[in-house]
Amino acid sequence: MIAIPLMKKLNVLVPHWIEHNDEHIADMEKYLRALEMDGQNELAQHCRDVIAQMTAVSEKLTLMAQQLKPVSLRG
């Protein structure tokens, strides 16, 4: 088995994690709107809290991505 160097892995994984998390945020926002329309105020607030935390995660991942040194993903 060939080991992939850490920086190559992170240069692939971090952008993937950002995209994946942002997709979850978009889904959560849909559910938030549905909860609000249904009058589920307490659940809606919890959903807002989750969205805020997930957004903070995406921001931290973006900072991480900015600090990664570019590497060739070939070879």
C-alpha positions as CSV (number, residue, x, y, z in Angstrom):
1,M,0.0,0.0,0.0
2,I,1.3,3.5,-0.9
3,A,1.1,6.0,1.9
4,I,-0.2,9.4,0.8
5,P,1.7,12.3,2.4
6,L,-0.2,14.3,5.1
7,M,-0.2,17.6,3.2
8,K,-1.6,16.0,0.0
9,K,-4.4,14.4,2.0
10,L,-5.2,17.7,3.7
11,N,-5.2,19.6,0.4
12,V,-7.9,17.3,-0.8
13,L,-9.8,16.7,2.5
14,V,-10.1,20.2,3.8
15,P,-11.9,21.7,0.8
16,H,-14.1,18.6,0.7
17,W,-15.0,19.0,4.4
18,I,-15.9,22.7,3.7
19,E,-18.1,21.8,0.8
20,H,-19.8,18.9,2.7
21,N,-20.4,21.1,5.8
22,D,-21.8,23.9,3.6
23,E,-24.2,21.4,2.1
24,H,-25.4,20.4,5.5
25,I,-25.9,24.1,6.5
26,A,-28.1,24.6,3.4
27,D,-30.2,21.6,4.3
28,M,-30.5,22.8,7.9
29,E,-31.7,26.2,6.7
30,K,-34.5,24.5,4.7
31,Y,-35.5,22.7,7.9
32,L,-35.3,25.9,9.9
33,R,-37.8,27.6,7.5
34,A,-40.1,24.6,7.8
35,L,-39.9,24.6,11.6
36,E,-40.6,28.4,11.6
37,M,-43.6,28.0,9.3
38,D,-44.9,25.2,11.6
39,G,-44.6,27.3,14.7
40,Q,-42.0,25.1,16.2
41,N,-40.2,28.0,17.8
42,E,-38.0,26.0,20.3
43,L,-36.9,23.6,17.7
44,A,-36.3,26.4,15.3
45,Q,-34.0,28.1,17.8
46,H,-32.0,24.9,18.3
47,C,-31.7,24.7,14.5
48,R,-30.4,28.3,14.4
49,D,-27.9,27.4,17.1
50,V,-26.7,24.4,15.1
51,I,-26.4,26.4,11.9
52,A,-24.3,29.0,13.8
53,Q,-22.0,26.3,15.0
54,M,-21.7,24.7,11.7
55,T,-21.0,28.1,10.1
56,A,-18.2,28.6,12.6
57,V,-16.8,25.2,11.6
58,S,-16.8,26.2,8.0
59,E,-15.0,29.4,8.8
60,K,-12.3,27.5,10.8
61,L,-11.9,25.0,8.0
62,T,-11.5,27.9,5.5
63,L,-8.8,29.4,7.7
64,M,-7.1,26.0,7.7
65,A,-7.4,25.8,3.9
66,Q,-5.8,29.2,3.6
67,Q,-2.8,28.1,5.7
68,L,-2.2,24.9,3.8
69,K,0.8,25.1,1.5
70,P,-0.1,24.2,-2.0
71,V,1.3,20.8,-3.1
72,S,1.1,18.9,-6.3
73,L,-1.6,16.3,-6.1
74,R,0.0,14.3,-8.9
75,G,2.6,11.6,-8.3
